[in-house]
Amino acid sequence: MNCLTAGANVTLQIVDALDSGNVGSRLTPTSDSDARGVDLELLRGGNAVRFGETWDHGPSRVGMQNIPFSARYVRNAEALEPGEIKGQATLSLDYN
């Protein structure tokens, strides 16, 4: 994120863009995903993100600040089929 001022408390929230009621950590696959048997799990700092929960980023600093996210494949109960899997998430920031 790129902040223009310092000192504002920043809270963040991430949601599954395709299913706002999803409170888990695995993204809903996009309609053009054709892989089966795996899900995409979003991670922040190596830990699974829980969609809908907020967390404190701390005070803002002037300039660019990284918010490191990664993703991993997680096996589900479906039979494995090769292909692409994609998901979408929305990150919201609140400055207090």
NUTOR-883351 format. One record per residue (C-alpha): residue in one letter; x, z, y. Coordinates in steps of 0.2 Angstrom, whole numbers. Layout:
// NUTOR-883351
<"a" <X Z Y>>,
...
// end
This chain:
// NUTOR-883351
<"m" <0 0 0>>,
<"n" <6 -3 18>>,
<"c" <2 11 30>>,
<"l" <3 10 49>>,
<"t" <3 29 52>>,
<"a" <10 44 43>>,
<"g" <2 61 39>>,
<"a" <-16 55 33>>,
<"n" <-20 62 16>>,
<"v" <-23 48 4>>,
<"t" <-35 49 -12>>,
<"l" <-37 35 -24>>,
<"q" <-49 29 -36>>,
<"i" <-49 15 -49>>,
<"v" <-64 7 -57>>,
<"d" <-68 -6 -70>>,
<"a" <-73 -21 -59>>,
<"l" <-84 -28 -73>>,
<"d" <-92 -11 -78>>,
<"s" <-94 2 -64>>,
<"g" <-101 14 -77>>,
<"n" <-85 13 -88>>,
<"v" <-77 31 -87>>,
<"g" <-64 27 -101>>,
<"s" <-47 20 -99>>,
<"r" <-50 3 -107>>,
<"l" <-55 -12 -96>>,
<"t" <-70 -22 -100>>,
<"p" <-64 -40 -106>>,
<"t" <-68 -54 -94>>,
<"s" <-80 -67 -101>>,
<"d" <-66 -79 -104>>,
<"s" <-56 -67 -115>>,
<"d" <-55 -74 -133>>,
<"a" <-43 -61 -141>>,
<"r" <-51 -49 -153>>,
<"g" <-46 -32 -160>>,
<"v" <-37 -26 -144>>,
<"d" <-42 -19 -128>>,
<"l" <-32 -17 -112>>,
<"e" <-28 1 -106>>,
<"l" <-23 4 -88>>,
<"l" <-9 17 -85>>,
<"r" <-2 26 -70>>,
<"g" <14 34 -72>>,
<"g" <14 31 -91>>,
<"n" <-3 40 -93>>,
<"a" <-20 32 -96>>,
<"v" <-31 30 -80>>,
<"r" <-48 37 -82>>,
<"f" <-60 25 -72>>,
<"g" <-70 34 -58>>,
<"e" <-59 49 -56>>,
<"t" <-50 52 -40>>,
<"w" <-32 58 -38>>,
<"d" <-22 64 -23>>,
<"h" <-8 52 -18>>,
<"g" <-2 64 -5>>,
<"p" <1 61 14>>,
<"s" <4 43 20>>,
<"r" <21 37 26>>,
<"v" <23 22 38>>,
<"g" <27 6 28>>,
<"m" <26 0 11>>,
<"q" <22 13 -3>>,
<"n" <22 8 -22>>,
<"i" <8 14 -33>>,
<"p" <15 10 -50>>,
<"f" <2 4 -63>>,
<"s" <5 -4 -80>>,
<"a" <-6 -10 -95>>,
<"r" <-4 -9 -113>>,
<"y" <-14 -17 -128>>,
<"v" <-23 -4 -138>>,
<"r" <-30 -8 -155>>,
<"n" <-49 -7 -158>>,
<"a" <-60 -8 -173>>,
<"e" <-63 -27 -173>>,
<"a" <-53 -39 -184>>,
<"l" <-38 -46 -175>>,
<"e" <-39 -63 -168>>,
<"p" <-26 -71 -157>>,
<"g" <-30 -77 -139>>,
<"e" <-30 -71 -121>>,
<"i" <-37 -54 -115>>,
<"k" <-40 -51 -97>>,
<"g" <-48 -37 -87>>,
<"q" <-51 -33 -68>>,
<"a" <-50 -16 -59>>,
<"t" <-54 -11 -41>>,
<"l" <-43 1 -32>>,
<"s" <-50 11 -18>>,
<"l" <-41 21 -5>>,
<"d" <-48 35 6>>,
<"y" <-38 41 21>>,
<"n" <-43 59 27>>,
// end
